[in-house]
Amino acid sequence: MKNIQKNFGTRFLAQLVTPYGSRLFSWKDLHFLKQVSNKGSVPAWFNYLFNLVVLSNSSSFFVSPQFRIPNSHTVASISFIDTSQNYLFNPQWTISFNRNTNSFLVGHVVITYPAPRNEALISHWIASSVDDLLSDFTACQGCASAISRSSTSKTLIKRCPSEKCFSYVPLSNLICYPTKPRTYIHADTCSVLLSVSLGYAKSLLLFHFFAPV
């Protein structure tokens, strides 16, 4: 690692792995987080670093055990959803974690409800691939445990033409999914491309819930 730092002037490895310390950032994620320049192709030093620290045959960028970084040394920038516009249409992309099912949920905030409810109504979006390095999603067409589209108000339905599946999620279970403020939803395909990988968003949420203070 000293050789890499000397010859290529990289940042510490702790700034190049996800907050939970188990994966190397993808180059796309590093671009969005402004950890590297967004000009040019992937440089030689990053390819060298990848071959050095990532487990062989790992398509998800998991690093070898000897290069794992403690949570206390990683860099995490966690944002929480804006609840200042309760009862108003205030679209935000979020990710949540269900402790009962050990599952993640990516959603589009439709409306937030203040105390005593302290929850948000979100539309459910599904990753288009099992690969956590990707960041494209499609609108869920309906889950057994979700609220049907017909159960929501007509006003919300008009503002969510691409969504058909909704859920109530406690505000304490939500953080913002890092993406650009104006993210375009393709109405014809009911799809969206967010700015960072699903793996990074998951890592932020796990860090928020489980990393020691």
N, C-alpha and C positions, 0 to 999 in steps of 0.2 A: 504493500500500500504506500510506503514511503516513496518508492520509485514512481508510482503513478502521480503522487502529489508533486514531486519534484519536476517531472518532465512535462506534465500536462496541466499543472496548476488547478486541479479539481478541488472542490470543497471536501470537507470531511465526509466519510462514508455515512455518518449519521444523518446528513442532510440529503442523502441520495437513496435512502430506504424509507418505506412507508412507516407511518407513526407506530405501528405495532412491531416494527423491527424485523419482520420476517421476509419482506420482498424488496427487491430493487425496483425503484420507480421506472416506469416506461419513459421513453424519451418524450412522448406526447404529454405525459403528466408533468414532467419537469419543465416543459415549455409553458404550460398553463400556469404553473406555480412560480414562473419567472426565476427558476433556479439556474437556468441556462439560457443562452441566446436563442432566439427563435429563427435565426437565419442559418441557411445551409443544411446539409444532411447530417446524419448521425456521425459524430467524429470518431476517430480511431481510439481515443482514450476511453470512450464509453463502451465500445465493443470489447476492448481489452478488459475493462472492469467487469463487464458482463461475464466474459469467459472465466475470469478469476474467481468471482464470488457466487455466481448463480449455480445451483445444482444442475448437473448434467441431465439433459433430456427434460428439463423443467420449462414448459411453455408458459408458466405463470410467474416466472421471475423469482421463485423462492430461493433465498440465499442459503449457502451451506451453514451448518451449525456453528462453525468457528468464526463466522462473520456476522452472526446475529448481534444486533445492537440493543442494549437495554432500553426499555420504554422511556426511562428518565433522560436519555440522551438524544432521542429522536425529536424531530420538529413536527409539531401538529398545529394546524391552523383550523380550529373548529368554529363554525358559525351556527347560531341558532336561528330558527325562523322568526320572522317579524310578526309579532302579535299586536302591534299598535293599531291595526285596522280590523279589529274584531267585527265580525258579521259582514265584512265587505269582501268583495272578490279581490284577492291579493295573491296571484299565482306565484308560487315558489316551488322549486324542486327540492325534494327531501329524501332522506333514507332513514329507515327505522329498523329496529330489531325486536322481534317477538321472542321473549325469553322462554315462553311456554313451548313454542315449536322450534326454537333455535333457527329461525328463518329471517331473511332480510326482505324489506319491502321498499321499493322505490316508488315514490308518488309525487303527484302534482297537487299542491295545496289549493283547495277550492275556497275554503272559509275556515276561520278559527273562532273558537268559542272560549270566552274568558271563564274565570272561576264562577261558580263552583265546578263547571264541566272540565275546563282545562284540557281540551282536546281539539283536534282539527279534522275536518272532512277532507280526505285526499282521494284523488283518482289513482287507480292502481296501474302501474306500468311494468312490463315484463322484459327482462333482458333477451335480446334476440339470439344470444348464444350462451353456452355454458362457460365460455372463456371470459374470465374476470378482467382481462386486459382490454376488452372492448367496452364501448360506452353507448351503444345504440339500443333503443328500447321501442317496444310497440305497446299500444294501449290494450290492457286486458279486456277481453270481451265478456267477462263475468266469472266470478268465483263462488263456490258454494257458501262461503262464510261472509261474503260481501253484501253490501246494500245494492239492490237493483237500481238501475237508472230511473225507473218509474217512481221510485220512492223519494227522489230528490225533487226540489222545487223546479218549476218550469223556468225560472230565471237562471238558475245554475245550469240547467240543461242547455239553454241557449248559449251560455258562455263556455261550455265544454262540449263542442260538437264532436270531438274525436274520442271522448271518453265514455265508457259504458259501465265501468265497474268502480265502485266507491267504498271507502272504509273510514271508520272513525278510529283515530289513533291518539293516545295520550300525548300531550305536548312534551312530556318528559322523555318520551321515547324517540323524539325526532331531532335531527340536525339537518342543516342545509346540505344538499348535494352540490359540491363545488362545480359551478358552471357559469357561463356568461349570463348577464342580467336578462338579455333578450334572446331566448332560445326558441327557434322556430319549430313548431309542430307541423309536420307534413299532414295536412288534412286528408289527402287522397289515400295515403298509406297508413294513417294513424301511427306514425313513427316519429321518433325524435333522436337526435344525436347530441348527447351531453358532452361537456368539455373534458372531463377526466374519466379514467377507467373505473369500472365498478369495483375492482379490487382496491383502489385507493379510497373510494368512498366507504367501503366496508371497514377498511383499516382505521379510518377516522372514527367511525362509530364504535368499534371495539376498543379503541384507545379511550374514548369518552366514557364508556361504561366500565371497563375493567382495568385500565392502567392505574397503578398505585399513585397516590398523591405525592 
